[in-house]
Amino acid sequence: METLHLTNSHFKSNSPVNKLIMLLVVLITLFLVLIAPGWKQAMLSVVLMAIIIGFAIMMIKKSQVSYTLTASHFQQHLFKGGWVVRWKNIDSIGVCTYEQEGWHQPLPWIGIRLKHYSPYLNAICPRIATEILLGQRALLYLGARQNNCETKFEDMVLDPAPYINKDGMQFDGLQAMLANRMRYQRKFYGYDVFISASDLDREAEEFVGLARRYLAAAEPDA
């Protein structure tokens, strides 16, 4: 399978959005120069506009989420870092659902079920682990409510209990919290790692189909 790069943002150096921003900067700059009462005021206006545009561009970049799919691994890239899993360590990928009145309703999340937690825990950076723990609390709460254990939510949200894998390796601190969160989410939804549908450049079902093709083409775990 060929290497594929996906992103939820169209902000690229040669994109129409970037060109439009640059055109607006030029037009606004010319407008301010023409109407400003003096060259000092005009320069101040230009500097202020440059700061505003620079801040807007930075916010766009911070919100950008991209993915890399290769023949061997799947990787998520965020502004603060990211995580990577090998296809041979993925058991299944699907759209996350919850049960309501006997019917399974789709959630705006894609779930990944891992075979082993350790490679993922060792590869993820601390800032992203923290972001996952804080940013996916609502998903955890929904699962807890569905399983009638809301009263245990506060204990589950940042469970610091040491996590020991099948080989006897112990994880503590942030890694343990993330591993425990993954265990709870697997119990609730059947998956360990979650991707927000809003971070994709296509529909969730289409992304799942693409990922499954890479998963099927990957070499099996020895």
VMD Tcl script that draws the C-alpha trace (Angstrom):
set ca {
  {0.00 0.00 0.00}
  {1.22 3.49 -0.84}
  {1.90 6.07 1.88}
  {-1.08 8.36 2.29}
  {-1.22 11.72 4.11}
  {-4.58 13.12 5.20}
  {-5.44 16.36 6.98}
  {-8.57 18.04 8.28}
  {-7.26 21.47 7.22}
  {-6.77 23.00 3.79}
  {-4.22 25.46 5.14}
  {-1.19 24.81 2.96}
  {1.41 27.12 1.49}
  {-0.13 27.00 -1.99}
  {-3.78 26.48 -1.02}
  {-6.58 28.84 -2.11}
  {-7.24 29.66 1.54}
  {-3.65 30.76 2.10}
  {-3.65 32.80 -1.12}
  {-6.90 34.47 -0.11}
  {-5.47 35.39 3.30}
  {-2.40 36.93 1.68}
  {-4.58 38.89 -0.78}
  {-6.70 40.23 2.08}
  {-3.56 41.30 3.95}
  {-2.33 43.24 0.92}
  {-5.72 44.90 0.31}
  {-6.23 45.83 3.96}
  {-2.69 47.16 4.17}
  {-3.22 49.37 1.12}
  {-6.55 50.56 2.51}
  {-5.02 51.50 5.86}
  {-2.15 53.34 4.20}
  {-4.58 55.39 2.11}
  {-6.94 56.39 4.92}
  {-4.46 56.75 7.78}
  {-3.87 60.39 8.87}
  {-0.10 60.00 8.74}
  {2.65 57.56 7.87}
  {3.24 56.68 11.53}
  {-0.41 55.80 12.01}
  {-0.35 53.83 8.78}
  {2.67 51.80 9.89}
  {1.06 51.15 13.27}
  {-2.09 49.92 11.54}
  {-0.06 47.62 9.29}
  {1.82 46.13 12.26}
  {-1.43 45.59 14.16}
  {-3.02 43.89 11.15}
  {0.04 41.66 10.73}
  {-0.23 40.58 14.38}
  {-3.92 39.75 13.97}
  {-3.32 37.75 10.79}
  {-0.38 35.95 12.38}
  {-2.50 34.99 15.39}
  {-5.27 33.70 13.09}
  {-2.79 31.59 11.13}
  {-1.36 30.14 14.34}
  {-4.84 29.18 15.56}
  {-5.53 27.44 12.25}
  {-2.32 25.46 12.53}
  {-3.09 24.47 16.12}
  {-6.46 23.07 15.07}
  {-4.95 21.04 12.24}
  {-4.98 17.26 12.64}
  {-3.32 15.02 10.07}
  {-2.81 11.30 9.58}
  {-0.24 9.13 7.87}
  {-1.14 5.66 6.60}
  {1.69 3.46 5.39}
  {2.06 -0.24 4.67}
  {3.35 -0.77 8.23}
  {1.75 1.82 10.53}
  {-0.96 4.38 11.21}
  {-0.03 7.71 12.76}
  {-1.89 10.77 14.04}
  {-0.15 14.17 13.98}
  {-1.26 17.03 16.21}
  {0.20 20.46 16.93}
  {1.62 19.25 20.25}
  {2.80 15.83 19.07}
  {1.03 12.62 18.19}
  {0.90 8.84 18.42}
  {1.62 5.87 16.18}
  {0.43 2.25 16.04}
  {1.55 -0.54 13.75}
  {-1.15 -2.27 11.74}
  {-0.10 -5.64 13.12}
  {-0.97 -4.34 16.61}
  {-4.52 -3.34 15.57}
  {-7.27 -5.88 16.11}
  {-10.17 -3.88 14.62}
  {-11.32 -0.40 13.53}
  {-14.90 0.85 13.45}
  {-17.35 3.67 14.10}
  {-18.10 3.93 17.81}
  {-21.73 3.38 18.82}
  {-23.87 3.48 21.94}
  {-27.09 1.68 22.73}
  {-30.31 3.65 23.15}
  {-33.68 1.98 23.59}
  {-32.32 -1.25 22.18}
  {-30.80 0.39 19.08}
  {-27.13 1.10 18.44}
  {-26.63 4.73 17.48}
  {-23.38 5.95 15.87}
  {-21.19 8.39 17.77}
  {-18.89 10.96 16.12}
  {-15.87 8.85 17.07}
  {-13.84 6.15 15.37}
  {-12.50 3.43 17.63}
  {-9.33 1.36 17.35}
  {-8.98 -1.87 19.30}
  {-5.37 -2.81 20.02}
  {-3.84 -6.23 20.56}
  {-1.25 -4.91 23.02}
  {-1.23 -1.64 24.96}
  {2.52 -1.37 25.62}
  {3.72 -0.22 22.14}
  {1.10 2.54 22.09}
  {1.85 3.66 25.65}
  {5.57 3.82 24.91}
  {5.12 5.74 21.64}
  {2.68 8.46 22.72}
  {4.08 11.75 23.99}
  {3.01 13.00 27.46}
  {1.28 16.13 26.16}
  {-0.97 14.13 23.86}
  {-1.69 11.59 26.60}
  {-2.82 14.46 28.82}
  {-4.94 15.91 26.03}
  {-6.66 12.55 25.50}
  {-7.38 12.11 29.19}
  {-8.94 15.57 29.47}
  {-10.49 15.89 26.02}
  {-12.30 12.54 25.97}
  {-13.99 12.78 29.36}
  {-17.41 13.24 27.78}
  {-17.01 10.00 25.85}
  {-16.04 8.20 29.06}
  {-19.02 9.67 30.91}
  {-21.43 8.59 28.19}
  {-20.10 5.05 28.42}
  {-20.34 5.08 32.21}
  {-23.92 6.34 32.07}
  {-24.89 3.71 29.52}
  {-23.48 1.03 31.81}
  {-25.12 2.49 34.94}
  {-21.89 3.33 36.70}
  {-21.93 7.15 36.70}
  {-21.13 7.13 40.41}
  {-17.71 5.66 39.58}
  {-16.93 8.26 36.92}
  {-14.76 10.45 39.15}
  {-12.63 7.43 40.03}
  {-12.31 6.35 36.40}
  {-11.53 9.68 34.76}
  {-7.94 9.85 36.07}
  {-7.35 6.42 37.57}
  {-3.69 6.38 38.74}
  {-3.55 2.67 39.62}
  {-0.41 1.02 38.18}
  {-1.01 -0.91 34.96}
  {0.82 -4.21 34.49}
  {0.88 -5.83 31.05}
  {0.87 -9.56 30.36}
  {4.69 -9.63 30.38}
  {4.81 -8.19 33.90}
  {5.94 -4.70 32.81}
  {4.50 -2.02 35.07}
  {3.37 1.42 33.89}
  {2.89 4.24 36.35}
  {1.85 7.87 36.34}
  {0.46 9.30 33.11}
  {0.98 6.05 31.19}
  {-0.98 4.13 33.83}
  {-3.81 6.68 33.70}
  {-4.01 6.33 29.93}
  {-3.89 2.52 30.08}
  {-6.68 2.46 32.66}
  {-8.76 4.85 30.56}
  {-8.29 2.50 27.60}
  {-9.47 -0.45 29.70}
  {-12.64 1.38 30.72}
  {-13.35 2.50 27.17}
  {-12.88 -1.04 25.87}
  {-15.44 -2.24 28.38}
  {-17.90 0.47 27.30}
  {-17.33 0.57 23.54}
  {-15.04 -2.29 22.57}
  {-12.21 0.04 21.53}
  {-9.09 1.51 23.15}
  {-8.02 4.48 21.02}
  {-10.47 7.05 19.64}
  {-10.40 9.55 16.77}
  {-12.91 12.37 16.59}
  {-14.91 12.43 13.36}
  {-14.47 16.22 13.30}
  {-10.73 15.69 12.83}
  {-11.21 13.88 9.51}
  {-11.24 15.13 5.92}
  {-14.07 12.74 5.00}
  {-17.04 10.89 6.46}
  {-16.29 8.51 9.34}
  {-17.51 5.43 7.45}
  {-15.32 6.28 4.46}
  {-12.27 6.72 6.71}
  {-12.96 3.40 8.42}
  {-13.19 1.67 5.05}
  {-9.85 3.16 3.99}
  {-8.16 2.17 7.24}
  {-9.53 -1.36 7.02}
  {-8.03 -1.78 3.55}
  {-4.61 -0.86 4.93}
  {-5.19 -3.17 7.89}
  {-6.12 -6.08 5.60}
  {-3.06 -5.51 3.42}
  {-0.61 -5.34 6.34}
  {1.59 -8.27 7.16}
  {0.16 -10.40 9.99}
  {1.80 -10.41 13.38}
  {4.45 -13.11 13.56}
}
mol new
graphics top color blue
foreach p $ca { graphics top sphere $p radius 0.5 }
foreach p [lrange $ca 0 end-1] q [lrange $ca 1 end] { graphics top cylinder $p $q radius 0.2 }
display resetview
